[in-house]
Amino acid sequence: MSAHHTSGPPSAIRLTQFTSADLAEILGEGNDPFGVAETGLAWLPKDEHFAVRHEDRFVAHAGLRRLPLTVGGTGMEVVGVGSVAVAPDVRGRGLARSVVAAALSHARTLGPRHALLFCRPPLVALYERLGWRPVDEDPSVEVLVEQPGDRVVTMPLRTMVTPLHEDAQWPAGPVRLWSLPM
């Protein structure tokens, strides 16, 4: 084997649960692990969890949750992808691709035709490389989400989608998530 040989990233596994201690293993201790506290948003927990273990610790995670929404007035469900995390010391090794791919592979079995995520602007290029596209590039496309106290707010993060099935076409129009964001 040559000194330059590299194997692919470790495979992601599906977990039965994912705790705040597991997240701390990936991103360290802190009250804003995803860098979104300034949005002031409340978030839903994820129902399904995928992670990569490497050298006896979790180094990457992605979570899923089915969510109801309307796009341009048409009701549908999406699989929300959230809590995507890669440990700082192992970034750049394809772990985000690995854990998101495992989550999306499972998402394809859940029924909805699209996956949706919200991300900080610096991460848009990463998700575009993974096959996602922003739905909010057109300034007329507003994305509204629920918040506690019957509030509806404009999502301050970038909203991105990817098809879960080959023939899935994302409809045009404003997006209204009928729940807290995931």
Number of C-alpha atoms within 10 A of each C-alpha: 5 5 5 6 7 8 6 10 15 16 15 23 16 18 13 9 11 19 8 9 11 17 21 15 15 24 20 13 12 8 8 10 15 14 10 13 11 8 10 9 16 13 15 11 15 18 14 19 24 26 30 24 15 13 6 6 11 18 27 30 30 27 26 27 21 20 19 15 19 18 17 13 13 13 13 14 18 25 27 24 26 24 21 20 22 24 18 12 10 13 13 10 13 13 24 26 18 24 29 25 17 20 24 24 12 15 23 16 11 14 13 20 21 21 23 24 24 21 20 13 11 9 11 18 13 12 20 14 10 15 12 19 20 19 22 19 12 10 8 9 15 18 20 21 19 20 17 11 6 7 9 16 14 12 20 19 15 19 22 21 23 23 20 22 13 7 8 12 12 13 13 12 18 19 24 23 21 17 17 18 22 22
